[in-house]
Structures are given as C-alpha cells and as structure tokens.
Amino acid sequence: MRQLIAGNWKMHGLTAEAESIVGPLRHAGVLERDLLVCPPATQIAATVRMLAGSGVGVGGQDCHAATHGAHTGDISAPMLRDAGAQYVILGHSERRQDHGETDPQIRAKTQAAQAAGLRPIVCVGETDAERQVDRAFAVVGAQLLGSLPDSFTGGAFDGIVAYEPIWAIGTGRTATEADVAAMHLFIRSELTRRFGAAGQATLILYGGSVRPTNAAALLAVPHVGGALVGGASLKAEDFLAIARAK
C-alpha cells in the first residue's frame, strides 16, 4: 500500500504563493509515495488546473454536512467535488478547538463527504494535558468511535485517519517513534475491530511537526501510512523532501 503525503496549507496561499508551491510538484517526476495538497477553498479550482495530469491530488480543508442551504460562508462537499477536489480534511484539531466541532458533527460531515465522492481524512488526537494523565488512548478511541460513521451507502468507512497529537502541531515538538507506533497500533486495532478487512487497509497518517529531518524515521514506523504535513507543505522543496525521505 502506497503511503500518502498530504499537505494542509491551512489559511495560507494567495495566488502567487499557490503557484510557487504547485509548480515544482507538477514536475516532481515519479515518486514512491502519493502526494496530496489541501489549499484554502479559494485556490482549489486553480490548483486542480495547475496539477492536471500530474497525479498529485487536491483536497479541501473542511465541508458542511448539508449539501446546500442557508449556511453563509460554508462550503458543501458537492461544491468541493465540483471544484475538482478528491479529498477533504475533517475534524482537524483547529476546527475542533477554534470552532467547537463535536464528534457527531464530524461524523455527519464525513458521511456528506463520502456521499459526494470525496475521500475523507478524519483527524484525531489528544492534548498535552490529556496525555499527561494517561488519557491519550481513551480520547483518541472516543474520537474514532464518534467521528467515523458505521457505514455508508454501499459499504463501510473507506476514508483515511490522521493521528495528530495536538501538542505537536506547529510547536516543533514531535511524538517519539515509540509514541507514534503505540498510537497507530491502537488505531489500527480499533479500525480492524470495527470495520474488519477494510480497517486493516485504512491509511493512518501521522501529523505533527513533520519535517524533512524526521520524515524518514516517522514514515518507517509500523502502521504509519503517510503524513499530514502543515508548515513544511508550504515550501515545495521541503514537501518533496518529505515525500522522498528514506
């Protein structure tokens, strides 16, 4: 199973910046890992056009659970799909914390994404305080249970899970390889228990201060199916170095 290196641009990326990131990716050549970029919504359609034929995927950073309606400022999953997106990040800790998103809300968004033909990347992760009192596994387990639908039309959950310890996002701190191995094994066991063979095949990304200097070690950890990259995805050179890390 090929690993996926996904770049979450967050609230970065005016037109000139998007072009400077995407250009080198378009000409990256054959890679051993799949690439995905998730720009802000204003850049999705343009990024899709720039990456046409390159094999690099494009995704959104969030979607509404409804397909349409009186939801000023929100974007639906069908709208993302219409713009050319193939994936969507859901339940990122910044959405959970800054916007108060709950597991049931994320579950509804995940169902909407799947129904629209998008592949959801559902984020889970604990705070530093939760880890310090040995609640990391309980928190992540509850998020998995609450955020992932039991089934969709046509089958079980077939998206992606991203483990991002909140204390390692944008802080420069990175979970140890042992921490990552333990949590990814736990997530794999939970997915397998719930979804059977589909859970065995689900990609589990690691995210949290992934850089060219630590990517090789993190990507070699068992059950790590790739990386969800934040700041380093804003520089094409760094993003490609992560994708090529050995």
N, C-alpha and C positions, 0 to 999 in steps of 0.2 A: 504494500500500500504506500503510495507516494505521500510524502509529507507536504503540508501546505504552509507557506509563509504568507501571512496576511498582514497588511499594513493598515492601521487605523489612524487616519490623518487627524481625527478629532476636528476641532474648529480651526483648522489651518487650510490654506490653499486657495489663494486668489488665482486668476487665470495664468499669470506668468509663472507662479510657483508650481502650479499643477503641471504645466508644460515642462518645467525643468526637472521634475521628478519622473514624469511619464516617459519622456524621450529616451533616456538610457534603458528603461525597462523594455521598451518596444524593440530594442536592438540587442537584448541581452544574450540571444542565442539559446542553444539547448541547455536546459538546467535539469538537475536530478530531482528538484522539488518544484511543486506548483506555486505560482505567485498569484496573489490577490491584493488589490488596493481598494480601500474604502474611503473615498474622498467625501467632503461635505456635499450635501444634496445639490448645491448649485453647480458642482463640477462633474456630476455623474455622467450626464449625456456627452459632454465634451471629452471626458476621459474614455468613455466607451468608444467614441470615434477615433481618438488618438491611438488606442490599443487594438483596433480592429485587425484581426488576423495574426496577432502576436501570441495568442494563447494565454495572456495574462487576464485573470478575471477581475470583475469590478463589482463592488457591493455598496450597500448603503449602511448607515450607522444606527438607524432606528426606523421603525414604522409604527403606524397606528393599527390598532386591532380591527377597526372598521374599514370597509372597502371604499367608503365615500361618506360625505355628510358635512354637518356644520361643525367642523373642527379646525378653526382658524390656526394656521401656522403648522399644522401637522401634515404628514405625508403618508399615504397608504401604501401597502405592499404592491398592489397593482400599478400604482404610479411609479414606484421604483423599477418594477419589471418593464413598464412601458418605456422608461428612460434607458433601458439596456442592462440594468443591474441583474446579477445572477445570485447574489448572496445578500444577507443583511445581518449586521451585528445586533443582538438583542440582550437586554439585561446587563449591560456593562455597569460596573460599579459606579461610574459617574452618573449614569441615569438612575440607578437605584438610590444613590445618595442625594444628588442635586435635584432630582425631580420626584423623589419619593416613590419610585416604581416598586410595586409589590410582585411577589411570585405569581399570583393569579393574573395580574396584568401582563406579565412577561409570557406566561403560558398562552394567553389569548393572542398576543402579538405573534408568537411562534406558530400558532395554528393559522393565522392570517397569512404569514409569510409562506408557509408550505402550500396553502391553497392557491396562492398567486404564482407558484412555480419558483419561488426563491428558496435557497438553501439557508436556513437559519444557523447562525453561530451564537449559541446561548452561553453567556458568561456567568461564571460562579466564582466565589472567592470570599475569604474571611478577612476581617480586620486584624490589626496587630493585637488589640485588646482581646479579641476572641481567641486568637492563637495562644496568647499568654495564659489563658485559663483553660487550655486544652479543649476548646470547643470547635477547633477548625473543622474536624471531620463531621461533627454534628451540624454545623452551619452549612457546609457545602452539601451534605446529604439532604438537608431540608430544602435547599435551593434547587437541587436536581429534581427532587420529588415534586416541588411546587411549580417549577418553571417549565418542565418538559411535559407536553401532552402525552397521555397514554397511547393515543393512536390518532391517525389522520385518515381521511378518506383514501382508501387504497393500501393502508398498511401502518406499520409502527413508525415512531420517530426515526427519521433518516438524516438529521442535521448534523451539526458539529457542536462539541462542547469546548469551551475555552476556560481553563483554570487560571485565574489571575488573583493571586493574593493581593489584597488591596494595599497592604503595607509596602508592596514592592512596585507599585505603579507610579512611575515618574519620580521616584525617590532616589534612584541609584542603588537601592538595596535589591538584592536578588535572592530568591529562595535557594537554599543549598540543593545540590543534586539529590541528596537523601530526602529532603523535604518534598521535592518535586516527584521523586519516584514513589514515595509513600502515598501522596495525594492522588497521583494519576492511577496507581494501582487500585486505590479505593474507588475512584470514579469509574474505572473500568469494571470493577466488581458490581457496582450499583447499576450501571448500564446493562451489564450482562444479565443480572438478576431480573431486571425489569423488561428488557427487550430481547433477550436470548441472543441468537446469532447476529442480529442487527446491532446489538450493544457491543458485541465483540469487534465489529467492523467500524464502529463510530470513531472518527478522528477526535482526539483530545489535544487541543493546542495548549501550550504554556505561554503565558504573557506576564510581563512584569520586569521592566528594565532589561529586555533582551537587547544585546549589543553584539557587534562583530567579535568582540573579545571573549564573550561567554557562550555564543550561539552553538558552537560545535559540541561543547560539553552538555548543554541543556538538550539539544536535539538528539543526543545519543542515549538519553535516559529511556528505559523501557516505558512503553505506552505513551510516549510523547509523539504525537502525530504532526507536529509542526509548531509554529509560533505565531502569536498575535503581537505584533510589534507596534509600539506607539511612536515615540520621538525619533527613533532610528529609521522609521519608514519615510520620514520627510526629506531624507538625503538619499538619492538613488544609489550612491556609492556604498553607503552603509547597508541599505536594504539588500542590495545584491550580494554584499559580503556575507550577510546572514544567510541568504539563500544558498550560497556556495560553501558555507562553512563545513569543514571536515575535521 
